[in-house]
Amino acid sequence: MRSITFVVGICLFLALAVPSMAADISGKWVAPNDGVDIEFEFKVDGNKLKGKVNNPMFGKMGIKDGKIDGDNFSFYVLHPTNQQRVVFRGVVDEPIIRITFRTAGRGLKEIVATRKQPEK
């Protein structure tokens, strides 16, 4: 009986001690938004998310304070015209990712991104 309790205890400890594995969203993603395609270039490094967001209207913006935890991620970029934070939150739902973001005066917006196919 003691050995069963010990084994169950170890299993519980490991389940709680090991952080959830981050989804691998590394690579390029594209999401249509109001007639333009927003491109995301992600690089996952442990629980950190790095990369760029490319909006044809505003250019490339570097990801700041990027975090990924399991299937959830978040980051912000600085809007190039007024340096306001645009906060992005996403959920990985392979083969897509659902992304919400909020900009000043526009409220909350949801977009859906798919992996960008390599150019031939």
C-alpha positions in Angstrom: 0.0 0.0 0.0 2.9 2.3 0.8 4.4 1.8 -2.6 1.2 2.6 -4.4 0.8 5.9 -2.4 4.5 6.7 -3.2 4.0 6.1 -6.9 0.8 8.2 -7.0 2.6 10.9 -5.1 5.5 11.0 -7.6 3.1 11.1 -10.6 1.2 14.0 -9.1 4.4 15.8 -8.4 5.7 15.4 -11.9 2.4 16.4 -13.4 2.4 19.6 -11.5 6.1 20.4 -11.6 6.5 20.0 -15.4 5.3 23.2 -17.2 3.0 22.6 -20.1 4.7 22.3 -23.5 4.4 25.4 -25.6 2.8 24.9 -29.0 5.2 25.3 -31.9 3.9 28.1 -33.9 7.4 29.0 -35.3 7.2 30.2 -38.9 5.1 32.5 -41.0 1.3 32.9 -40.6 -1.1 35.1 -42.5 -4.5 36.6 -41.5 -6.9 38.6 -43.6 -8.0 41.8 -41.9 -10.2 44.5 -43.6 -8.9 43.8 -47.1 -5.2 43.4 -46.2 -3.2 40.4 -45.1 -1.3 40.8 -41.8 1.7 38.5 -41.7 3.1 37.1 -38.5 6.6 35.7 -38.3 7.0 33.8 -35.0 10.0 32.1 -33.3 9.3 30.1 -30.2 12.2 29.9 -27.7 11.0 27.9 -24.7 8.1 30.0 -23.3 9.2 33.1 -25.1 7.7 34.3 -28.4 9.8 36.5 -30.7 9.3 37.7 -34.2 7.6 40.4 -36.3 4.2 41.5 -37.4 4.0 42.9 -40.9 1.0 45.1 -41.8 1.1 46.4 -45.4 -0.3 49.8 -44.2 2.3 50.3 -41.3 5.3 48.0 -42.1 7.1 45.6 -39.9 6.8 45.8 -36.1 8.9 43.8 -33.7 7.1 41.6 -31.1 7.7 42.8 -27.6 7.2 40.8 -24.3 6.1 37.7 -26.2 5.0 34.8 -24.1 3.6 31.3 -24.9 2.1 28.9 -22.5 0.7 25.7 -23.9 -1.8 26.8 -26.7 -2.1 30.4 -25.5 0.2 33.3 -26.4 0.4 37.0 -26.1 2.6 39.9 -27.1 2.4 43.5 -28.1 3.8 45.8 -30.8 4.3 49.5 -30.8 2.1 51.2 -33.5 4.6 53.1 -35.8 2.5 56.3 -36.1 1.8 57.0 -32.4 3.9 54.4 -30.4 0.8 53.1 -28.7 0.8 49.4 -27.6 -1.3 47.1 -29.7 -1.8 44.0 -27.6 -2.3 40.6 -29.3 -3.6 37.4 -27.6 -3.9 34.1 -29.4 -5.0 30.5 -29.1 -3.5 27.8 -31.2 -6.2 25.6 -32.8 -4.2 23.7 -35.4 -4.3 24.2 -38.3 -5.2 27.8 -37.4 -4.5 30.3 -34.7 -7.2 32.7 -33.4 -5.8 36.1 -32.6 -7.5 39.0 -30.9 -6.1 42.5 -30.7 -7.2 45.9 -29.5 -6.3 49.3 -30.9 -7.2 52.7 -29.7 -10.6 53.8 -31.0 -11.3 50.5 -32.8 -12.2 48.1 -29.9 -11.5 44.4 -29.9 -11.0 42.5 -33.2 -10.6 38.8 -33.9 -8.7 37.4 -36.9 -7.8 33.9 -37.9 -4.3 33.1 -39.2 -3.2 30.1 -41.2 0.4 29.0 -41.9 1.8 30.7 -44.9 2.9 28.3 -47.6 6.5 28.5 -48.7 6.9 30.4 -52.0 8.0 28.3 -54.9 
